[in-house]
Amino acid sequence: MKVNGQHHRAITGDPATGEVRYIDQTRLPHEFAIKTARNMPELAEAIRAMAVRGAPLIGVTAAFGIALALGEDASDAALDSARSTLLATRPTAVNLAWALKRICEYSQRFPEAERAAAAWAEAQRIADEDVAINHAIGRHTLPLIQELAEGKHGAPVNILTHCNAGWIATVDWGTALSGLYQAHDANIRIHVWVDETRPRKQGLLTAWELRQHGVPHTVIADNAGGHLMQHGRVDMVIVGADRVTGQGDVCNKIGTYLKALAAYDNRVPFYAAVPSPTIDLSIGDALREIEIEERSADELRHVRGLDSSGRPTSIQILPDVSPAANPGFDVTPARLVTGIITEKGIAAPRELARLLQV
């Protein structure tokens, strides 16, 4: 995708220089900045601090982290240590564990002298595969939007999305937003309702992305979605996910469950768009078995933005004496989900495991 007309990937690695460059998402939407990591701890901190976030991008970042670590020490002990450090950064997104398992097992096939080069090559393959997968998710999403457009008789298709599942949450294209970009590029009229303005403000990243690509959109308060659905102003809800079970339960940014309830009550189709590595067939009971990340209460107590002079600042809106809880994710039961969109196609939740076998 493009920023100011120039193509960017959310992360790139250069084995020749031993550097990984990534977009610092903590500075968006007010400033577009690219940071450089030269060792594994710097990438681990980028994941932990959410300078890079989004399940697919976290996985790719971790893979590049292993490549950086092996460039310094290619022993089994060092590999295990790097894997443990990266794995501890974010507990909910399954892509992190998936990417680490894949690149570590691949690297261990090689003698120590060849491991760093092998890891760089594998990390790049994981990154390139992510781009192809996300583009394919968009191709499968596009017919859903086209069908809705045919019934709108020239009026825009109104799509609500929660959190950010766009190209900066992946290497490129995005998951939930991939089909929206492809619809816009195909001259299908769409309008996007954008929420998750607090506590991580990732909806603001969605708005930034959509503006860069010229997609009409409107930012709304998180609790406005149900009202819009009641008044027929939402034709479709599409979100990403950090983990989806084989039964079709969707673990995504906190507040997704409430959007799904409102969509179900108002007969609005609700889809989750996810790459297959996000689907965790090992989970039986999503509510009991998925670890929900509990983030710092400071994300609720403080708001960051620009002051009246346009300078970055932070203000405290909740006194320290007030307790605060900040769960990062919730689980939407499969019964509320119309379909799961993957790179292999679309399936009702009960058919998801069968689709993955295709």
Secondary structure, DSSP 8 states (H G I E B T S, - for coil): -EETTEE--SEEEETTTTEEEEE-GGGTTT---EEEE-SHHHHHHHHHTTSS-SHHHHHHHHHHHHHHHHHH--SHHHHHHHHHHHHTS-SS-HHHHHHHHHHHHHHTTS-HHHHHHHHHHHHHHHHHHHHHHHHHHHHHHHHHHHHHHHTTTTS-EEEEEES--SGGGSSSS-STTHHHHHHHHTT--EEEEEE--SSS-HHHHHHHHHHHHT--EEE--GGGHHHHHHTT--SEEEE--SEEETT--EEEETTHHHHHHHHHHTT--EEEE--GGGEETT-S-HHHHS---B--THHHHEEEEE-TTS-EEEEE-S-TTS----B-EEEE-GGG-SEEEETTEEE-GGGHHHHHT-
